[in-house]
Amino acid sequence: MGAAHTSVVVPCAVLGHPCPVDPDVSSGEGLASLRGEAGLAAAAMIREIVKTYLRDRPLRVAELAEILGTSERSLQRHLAALDLSFAQLDAEARYQVACEMLARADLQVADVAFATGYENPSHFTRAFRRVAGVPPSAYRRSLQPAP
């Protein structure tokens, strides 16, 4: 129709998860009330949101808070209650997307770096090595079957 629109692409696997957050957010507890398995499920769902947006560009914490319908500070408090930070979630999401992309032999490491929000492939390589313990090229080689 030519009109601008906003959409969110969510992986099908996420749609099957029950929503652990009580829809009545007026209680003020929200994510902070989540503990144990429910907290892990909430963190996984938030990580999936970050991964989804990462394909366009990395989210800022304020944008994630808006998507979740809370303030930036409240989101930070809720994540802290889950022993997480936005930086950790972002790094984990980038790492997971990078691993998925590195499994594809048709993509260059530099392409993976740019697709995961890094402006410089060497920054990506350092960040990937910090998490995986090996550089992206070695990780990719480890995925190939032995001759």
C-alpha positions in Angstrom: 0.0 0.0 0.0 3.1 2.3 0.1 2.6 3.2 3.8 5.5 2.8 6.2 5.1 0.0 8.7 7.0 -1.5 11.6 7.4 -5.2 12.0 9.3 -7.6 14.3 10.6 -10.9 13.0 10.6 -13.5 15.8 12.0 -17.0 15.3 9.4 -19.7 15.3 11.1 -21.5 18.1 10.4 -18.6 20.4 6.7 -18.6 19.7 6.3 -22.0 21.3 7.7 -20.8 24.7 5.2 -19.9 27.4 5.5 -16.3 28.4 6.9 -16.3 31.9 6.1 -12.7 32.6 2.7 -11.9 34.2 0.8 -9.8 31.7 -0.4 -7.7 34.7 2.7 -5.5 35.0 0.9 -3.2 37.3 2.2 -5.2 40.2 5.7 -3.8 39.4 7.4 -7.2 39.8 7.8 -8.1 36.1 11.0 -9.9 35.4 12.3 -9.4 38.9 9.9 -12.0 40.2 11.4 -14.6 38.0 13.7 -17.1 39.5 15.2 -20.4 38.5 13.9 -22.0 35.4 11.4 -19.2 34.7 14.3 -16.7 34.9 16.4 -18.7 32.5 13.4 -18.9 30.1 12.9 -15.1 30.3 16.6 -14.5 29.7 16.5 -16.9 26.7 13.5 -15.0 25.2 15.2 -11.6 25.7 18.3 -13.0 24.1 16.2 -14.1 21.1 14.8 -10.6 20.8 18.3 -9.2 20.8 19.4 -11.8 18.1 16.4 -10.9 15.9 17.2 -7.2 15.9 20.9 -7.9 15.5 20.4 -8.9 12.0 19.4 -5.3 11.2 21.6 -3.5 13.7 22.5 -4.0 17.3 19.9 -2.9 19.9 20.7 -0.3 22.5 19.5 -1.0 26.0 16.9 1.8 25.8 15.4 0.2 22.7 15.2 -3.2 24.3 13.5 -1.7 27.3 10.9 0.0 25.1 10.3 -3.3 23.2 9.7 -5.0 26.6 7.5 -2.2 27.8 9.6 -1.1 30.7 12.1 1.7 31.5 15.8 1.3 30.9 16.6 1.3 34.6 13.9 -1.2 35.4 15.3 -3.5 32.7 18.8 -3.2 34.1 17.4 -4.1 37.6 15.5 -7.0 36.3 18.5 -8.4 34.5 20.6 -7.9 37.5 18.1 -10.0 39.5 18.8 -12.7 36.9 22.6 -12.2 37.4 22.8 -10.8 33.9 23.6 -7.5 32.2 22.6 -6.1 28.9 26.2 -6.3 27.7 26.3 -10.0 28.6 23.0 -10.6 26.7 24.3 -8.7 23.7 27.6 -10.5 23.7 25.9 -13.9 24.0 23.4 -13.0 21.2 26.2 -11.9 18.9 28.2 -15.0 19.7 25.2 -17.3 18.9 24.5 -15.5 15.6 28.2 -15.6 14.7 28.4 -19.4 15.4 25.3 -20.0 13.2 26.8 -17.9 10.4 30.3 -19.4 10.7 28.7 -22.8 10.0 28.0 -21.5 6.5 31.1 -22.0 4.3 29.8 -19.4 1.8 30.3 -16.5 4.2 33.6 -14.7 4.8 34.6 -14.0 8.4 34.5 -10.3 7.6 30.8 -10.7 6.5 30.0 -12.4 9.8 31.7 -9.6 11.6 29.6 -6.9 9.9 26.4 -8.9 10.1 26.8 -9.2 13.9 27.3 -5.5 14.4 31.0 -5.1 14.5 32.5 -2.2 12.5 35.9 -3.9 12.3 36.6 -7.6 11.6 39.5 -7.5 14.0 37.2 -6.4 16.8 34.9 -9.3 16.0 37.8 -11.7 16.0 39.0 -10.5 19.5 35.4 -10.6 20.9 34.8 -14.1 19.4 38.1 -15.4 20.8 37.3 -14.0 24.2 34.1 -16.1 24.3 35.0 -19.2 22.3 38.7 -19.4 23.2 39.6 -19.7 19.5 39.4 -17.3 16.6 36.5 -17.6 14.2 38.5 -19.3 11.5 39.6 -22.0 13.9 36.0 -22.4 15.1 34.9 -22.8 11.5 37.6 -25.4 10.8 36.4 -27.4 13.9 33.0 -27.7 12.3 34.3 -29.4 9.2 34.4 -33.2 9.3 37.9 -34.7 9.6 39.2 -36.2 6.3 
